[in-house]
Amino acid sequence: MIAYAVYMAAVSLVSAVAAIADKIRAKRGARRIPERTLVFLAALGGAPTMFLTMIVIRHKTKKPLFMISLPLLTVAHFILFLLLLKYVF
């Protein structure tokens, strides 16, 4: 359980930092973080944190890819967590 918590904390931190970095790069006109990388980080477990971060910093909130996939991934990860609690931990 501790390993899972550490993993989720690390993925969440990396996801939030990536979203913030992409926002900063967008403002500066610099090279951006590819959308597939952001979605990949979300799929690894960072969806809840990335979704909240993007809402707070108002980044990619008009992109259906993010506004649909991040909440869906959040629900999927929550279900996975419940299954892990029931059958593994």
C-alpha positions in Angstrom: 0.0 0.0 0.0 2.8 2.4 0.8 4.5 1.7 -2.6 1.2 2.5 -4.3 0.8 5.7 -2.4 4.4 6.8 -3.2 3.9 5.9 -6.9 0.6 7.9 -7.0 2.3 10.9 -5.3 5.2 10.8 -7.7 3.0 10.5 -10.8 0.7 13.3 -9.5 3.7 15.6 -8.9 5.2 15.0 -12.3 1.8 15.5 -13.9 1.2 18.8 -12.2 4.7 20.0 -13.0 4.3 19.0 -16.6 1.0 20.9 -17.0 2.4 24.0 -15.3 5.6 23.8 -17.5 3.5 23.5 -20.6 1.5 26.6 -19.6 4.6 28.6 -19.0 6.1 27.4 -22.3 2.9 28.4 -24.1 3.0 31.9 -22.7 6.6 32.3 -23.8 6.1 30.9 -27.2 8.6 28.1 -26.5 8.6 24.5 -27.5 5.6 22.8 -25.9 5.1 19.5 -24.1 3.3 17.2 -26.6 -0.3 16.5 -25.8 0.3 12.7 -26.0 2.9 13.1 -23.3 0.4 14.9 -21.0 -2.3 12.3 -21.7 0.3 9.5 -21.1 1.1 11.0 -17.7 -2.6 11.2 -16.9 -3.0 7.6 -17.9 -0.2 6.5 -15.6 -2.2 7.9 -12.7 -1.8 11.6 -12.7 -5.2 12.4 -14.2 -6.9 13.8 -11.0 -4.0 16.1 -10.2 -3.5 17.1 -13.8 -7.2 17.9 -14.2 -7.3 20.0 -11.1 -4.1 21.8 -12.1 -5.3 22.5 -15.6 -8.6 24.0 -14.2 -6.7 26.1 -11.6 -4.2 27.5 -14.1 -6.8 27.6 -17.0 -4.7 25.5 -19.3 -6.2 23.4 -22.1 -9.6 23.8 -20.7 -11.1 24.3 -24.1 -9.6 21.0 -25.5 -12.1 18.2 -25.5 -9.3 15.7 -25.4 -8.4 16.8 -21.9 -11.8 17.9 -20.6 -13.2 14.5 -21.4 -10.3 12.1 -21.0 -9.0 13.4 -17.7 -12.3 13.0 -15.8 -12.7 9.5 -17.4 -9.2 8.5 -16.4 -9.8 9.8 -12.9 -12.9 7.6 -12.5 -11.0 4.6 -14.0 -8.1 5.1 -11.6 -10.6 5.4 -8.7 -12.2 2.1 -9.7 -8.8 0.5 -10.0 -7.9 1.7 -6.5 -11.1 0.2 -5.1 -10.3 -3.1 -6.8 -6.8 -3.1 -5.4 -8.1 -2.4 -1.9 -10.6 -5.3 -2.2 -8.4 -7.9 -3.8 -4.7 -7.0 -3.2 -4.3 -4.9 0.0 
